[in-house]
Amino acid sequence: MSERSKFFKKLRKEKYTILCPDMLPTHFDILIAVLNKEGYNIKIVSPKGREAKDEGLRAIHNDACYPALIVAGQFIAELKSGQYDLDHTAVIMSQTGGGCRASNYISLFRKAFHELFPTVPVLSINFSGLEKDASLPFNVPLALKAVTAVQYGDMIFNLELQTRPYETYPGQVEEIKKDLAAKLKAQIGKPSFMKLKKNLLMIRDAFSAISLPQKRKPRVAIVGEIYVKYSPYANNNLTEFLEKQNCEVVYPSLSEFVLYCIYNMMEDYRRYGMKWLTAKVAGMLYKHFLKQTRVMNSLIKEGGYFPYEDFEYVVKQGERIINTGVKMGEGWLIPAEMLAYSQNGVHNIVCAQPFGCLPNHIVGKGMVRPLKEIDPSINIVPLDFDASSTQVNQENRLKLMLANLK
C-alpha cells in the first residue's frame, strides 16, 4: 500500500472532517455525498458576511488572485470557529492543472496555514498528476459516479434558473431542489444512481409543477472565471440580484467546463505532441461525457425548456474568434460561450472577472471589441470582483447593462 493510500485510509478510519470551499451548492451537495459514501467526512464551507474575505486579506498577499484569497479566508474563518478538532481536520480543494495560479493554491495555503494550523493537512482533488501525495484517490467506478453527480447537478441547476422567476409561491424551487437532492443521495451506492436518463426525467418532472409563461423575462447569461461566476458568496449573490431586476439568469453547465479541460488534453497532443496515451484516454472520456450531456440536453428541450449549448457548437464559435490553443485560465472558452449565447438569442452577458486573474481579463474584457465586430447585438458588461470592492459599485455597473437590455 502506497503512502498516499495509507494517509487517506487514516482520514477515513479516524473520521477526519474535511472542509471543502463552496462553489456550486446543488452540484457539490450531491458530489460530496458520493465521496462521503466512500468513507470520508467532507463538509462544504458556506461563509456569510465579511469575515472570510477579511481573513483572506490578512493571510494572503493582496496581489494574489481573488479566488485564492477568498477560499483561504473561508478555511481560516471556519477553522477559527472552534467547532473542529484541529488534530482531525483537513481542507481540500480542486485543481485543474492549467496555467493558472489555482494550480499553485495548495502551496500558498500551506504557507498561510503553517503558523495558524500546523496540524491541518491541505489536500487536492485533481486529474492532472498534481500533489501526488495529497490528492484524493479516484478509481474508475468512483470517477463515473462523480461525473454522473455533476450531470444531475447540471440538470437541477438549469431548471431551477428557468423556473424560479415563475414559481407559484416563494421557496417553491428550493423545496423541489431539496427533495430531489434527498432522493438522489439515497440512491448512492445502488445501481439506480447510475440510471442517468431515468433520474434526469425524475428531475424534469419535478420542475414541471411550475408552469412557464408564453412571454419569458429577459435572459442574462453569466460567464467568466469558474469560481467567481458560480459561487454566490464570491460574486455577491449575482443571480439573486439579477432575478430581483426581473431577469432570467443563464449559466453554462459545469459539464461544459469539464469537457473544456478534457478537450485541452487532446489539443495538447495535436498541437504540442504531448503524451499519446493521455490524449487517447482523454478522447474516450470526451466521447462518453459529450454523449451524456447530449442526453441531458435532449430531455431538457423535450420538456419545453432551453437546453445548455452543445459543447461542439461552443468550440466552433470559439474558433471564429480565438485560437483554441489559448487555454490559460478559462482561455478560449469564455469568448466562445459569449458568442454562442449571443448567436442563440441571449445577447445580455455578464463576464465575471476576479482581481489578479490576468488571463481572464485578456480572454474576457479583452475580447469584447472583436465579439462586437462579429455580433453587434451583443451587450456585455465585464464585472470585476475583489475582496475590497463594494457590492453597490457592482450593482451600478449591472444596472447600466440592464438599461440596455436586448
Helices and strands as residue ranges (DSSP letters): H 3-13, E 17-21, H 25-36, E 42-45, H 51-59, H 66-79, G 86-88, E 89-94, G 101-104, H 105-116, E 122-125, H 140-163, G 164-166, H 172-187, G 191-194, H 196-207, E 219-224, H 226-230, H 238-244, E 248-250, H 254-272, H 276-302, H 311-321, H 333-343, E 348-354, H 358-363, G 365-367, H 368-374, E 379-385, H 391-402
